[in-house]
Amino acid sequence: MKVNVKANILWIFLLLLGYGMISLLVSLGILNLFHIQILEQIGINIILAVGLNLIVGFSGQFSLGHAGFMAIGAYAAAIIGSKSPTYGAFFGAMLLGAIIAGLVALIVGIPTLRLKGDYLAVATLGVAEIIRILIVNGGSLTNGAAGILGIPSFTNWQMVYIFAVITTILTLNFLRSPIGRLTLSVREDEIAAESVGVNTTKNKIIAFVFGAMTASIAGSLQAGFVGSVVPKDYSFINSINVLIIVVFGGLGSITGSIVAAIVLGILNMLLQDVASVRMIIYALALVLVMIFRPGGLLGTWELSLSRLFKKGKKEGQN
């Protein structure tokens, strides 16, 4: 118990230190507006990757529908935020978008999560496309293919930092809960889990709904960051981009998702000046990682401060 308390206190200290360091760099002018925008995008990508890793890496479900749930949150924030440009309305829209995304994931998940592998991937991809087509044909509510422009700039780096931390903490606590343990058992061996009485479909649905809600939150933050939402921004390729971060960092590693989002975000920033070959270098880096680290940068490894404390305690006793 004392080890966990010490680890939690140290985590809080590190998170506050990170926040303070960014604030200091911004106040000193070392981080300009461009760097801040990169930080915000990295934070949004962390939220997306952590949520998708819960579905793909921890529950073992191959989902390609993340862009659709992201679109729900983005359009909720855009529609309500444009009509009522206040932070209260924005956070209310974020909550509403997360609830709608969760309900859609629940309705969709009950029939589709009985599928496996490629069949599940195609089914979730179809759901994302249905959401996008509904938005395109949403009439005056969604403004069709033209999208919604002029969304107030609700999102800042402080907000993204806080939501990224909250999302990560909630996901880690979910994985350490009894339901999370059951979800991990489904990933390891679904047949064995069923044989000991685990309701595999139920646990997969819970993880799917949780991941969909985090994607919706990221979508709301993205809308407040970019200032516009257009249906083409939530196509199949967006789900692939998030999946790349998850695979790059390591399936089954929250730490890996965070590290991958940061590394790829910085790489993308450094390659801005060579736009003509940027995607070639970006893709080459991914190929090299997959060749030499097929399990991702960190595999299934997680950073655990409590484990370090326990190790130090054992060494002290010896």
N, C-alpha and C positions, 0 to 999 in steps of 0.2 A: 504493500500500500504506500509506504514511504517513497519507494522507488518511482511509482507512478506520479505521486504528487511532485517530486523533484523534476521529473521529466516534463510534466505539464507546465510547471513554473518556468523551466528553461525554454520550452516552446513559446510561451507567451513573451518571454524576454526577447527571443530571436525575432519573432514577428514584429514586435514593437521596434526593435533595432532596425529591421529592414524598412519599416515605414519611416522611421526617423532619418535613415540614410538617404532615402529617396527624396524626402522633404528638404533635407539639407542641400542635396545636389541641385534640386530645382531652384531653391532660394538663391544659391550662389551662381546660377546661370549656367552651370556645367551641363545640365540637361535642358535642351531647348524644346520648343514646341514639337518638333519632329520626333525627338527622343521620347517625349511624353506620349505622343500618339502610338509609337511602337510599344511602349510599356502597357498602354491600355489594350492594344490588340493582343499582346502576349497574355495579359490577365484574362481576357475574354476566351482566348484559346485554351487556357488552363481549365476554366470552368467547363468548356465543351469537352475537352479530352478526359477530364476526370469522370464526368458523367457517362461518356461513351465507354470508357475503360471498365466501369462498373458493369455495363451490359455485355461487352465483348470479352474483356479480360477476366472478369470475376464470376460472371454467371454463364459464360461460354456460349453466348448467343451472337450470331453474326448479323448485326443490324446495319442497314444503310439508310435509315430513315431520320437521322439526326437533323438534317437540314429542314425537314418539314416541321418538327417541333420547335426548332429555332425560329422559323417563320411565324408561328403562332404567337410567340412572345414578342417578336419584332413588330408585328402588325397591331397587336394589342396596345403596345406602347405608342406606336405611331398614331393610331386612330384617336385614342383618348388623350395622349400628350399634345397633339395638335389642336384639339378643341379646348383643352384646359391645361395651359402651359405652366403647371405648378408641380413641385416635387411630390406633393401629396397625391396628385392624380397619376403621376408617373409610377410611383411605388404601388399605387392601387392597380394600375394597368399591368405592372409586372406580376403582381399576385394573381390577378385575373387570368393572365396569359398562362401562368404556371398551372393553375387549376384546370383550365381548358385543355392544355397539353397533357396533363395527367389523366383527365377523363378520356381523351382521344386514345392515349396509349393503353388505357385499361380496356376500352371497347375493342381496339384493334388487337391487343395482346392476347385476349382470351382465345380467339380462334387461331391466330398466326403463330403464337409461341409454342404450339404443339408441333410445329414444323421444325426442321433442323437443317443446319448447313446452308447450302446454296438456295434451297427452297425458302428458308426464312429470310435470307438476304434479298431475294427477289420480292418477297411479300412486303417487307419493310420499305424497300425502294418504291414499290407501288403506292404505299400509303403516303410517302413523302411527295410523290408526284400528284396524287389526288389532292393533297392539301394545297400544293402550288397551283394546280388548275382551278381549284375553288377560289383561290385568291385572285387569279387572273379574271375570273368571271364573277367577281364580287360586286360589280357595278360601282355605284357612287361610294359605297362603304370602303372599299379597298382601292378605288380609282383604277382598277383593271391592270393592264400591262404597264401603264405609265407609272404606277406606284404612288407613293406619298412623299412629297418633298417638303422642305422647310420645317422639319421636326426640331424643336428647341434642343439645344445642347445640354441635355440633362447629365450625361455621363462625364465623369472626370476620373483621373487615375486613383484618387482616394476611394471613390465608390467601387471601382473595379477591384482594387486591392482587398477591400473589406469583403466583398462578395466572393472573391476567389478563396479567401481564407475560410469563410463560413461554409462554402460548398465543400471544400476539402475536408474540413473537420467533420461535417455531417456525414460525408461519404465514408471516412475512416471509422467513425462511430457506428455507422450502419454495418460495416463489414465485421466489426468486433462484437456486434449484437448476436443473439441467438438466431435471428432470421438471416443475418449475414453469414454465419457459419453454415447454415443449411444451404444458402446460395452457393457457397464455395464447394460444398459436397456435391451439388448438382453438376458443377463444372468438372470436378475430378472424375466422377463416374455416376451418370444419371441412373443407370440401371441399378447399381448398388444402393444409391440413395432411395430409390423407389422401394427396394426390397426391405428396407428398414423403416418404412412408413413415412418418408418425406414426400410432401405434396410438391413435386418438382415444378409443375405448371404454375402453381400459386407463387412459389419463390421467384421463378423467372419473371412473372408478371410484376411483382413488387419491384424488382431491380429495374425492369423496363420502364415502369411508371416513374421511378425515382430519377433515372437518367433523362427521361423526356422532360421532366420539370426543370432540371438543371439546364438543359438545352434551351428551354423557353426563357429562363432568366438571362442566359447569355445573349439570346436574341434581342431581348428588351434593352440590355446594355449596349449592344451593337447598334440598335436603332438610335439611341441617344448619343452615341459616339459619332456615327457617320452623318446623321442628320437627314437620312432618307431611307426608304425601303422600296425595293423593286423586286417583283417575283423572280426574275432571272438570278438574283443574288442568293436564292435558296434552292438551287438546282442540285442534281446528283453530284456534281463536282465538289460542292461544299461539304457533303457528307464524306466524300473521299479524303478531302483535306484534313478533316478532323481524325479520320481513321489512320491517316499517315502519321500524325503526331502520336497516336496511341501505340501503333506498331513500332515506330521509331524509338519510343521510350521504353517499351516492353509491355506486353500483354500481362496484366495482373500486377502492375506496379504503379501505384499512385505517384510515388516519387519520380518514376520514369516519365510519366505523362507531364509532370511539372518541368522536369529538366529538358525534355524534348521540346515543349512549347517555348521555353526560353531560348534554347539553342537554335531552333528553326526560325524564331522571331529575329534573333540577332543576325543570323545568316542572311535572312531576307533583307534586313536593313543594310548590311554591308554590300549586298549585291545590287543595290538600287542604282548605282552609277554605271553598271554594266547591264542595263536592261535587256540588251539584245541576246546575251548569253546567260541571263540570270536563271531561267528555268532549266537550262541544260546543266549548269553547275549544281543547282538545287537538286535536280533529279539524280545526278551522278553521286552526290553525297549520300542520298538515300540508298542507292544501289550498293555502294561500298559498305554501308552499315549493315545492309541485309546479307551481304556476302560474308563479312568478317564477324558480325554480331547478329546472327539470324534470330536470336531471341530478343533483339532490341538493345538499346544502350545499357539498360540495367536489368534486363530479363524480368524476373519476379522479385528482385531485391527491393526492400523497403528500408528507408532511414528510420531507425527506432532508437530514440534517446534512452528509453527505459532499458533496452537491451544493453546499451553501453554502460549504464549504471550498474546493472546486474553483473556484467563482466568485470567491471572494476571492483565490485564488492567481493567477488569470488577470488580475484587475484590478491586482494588485500588479506583475505582469510588464509590464503596459501602462504 
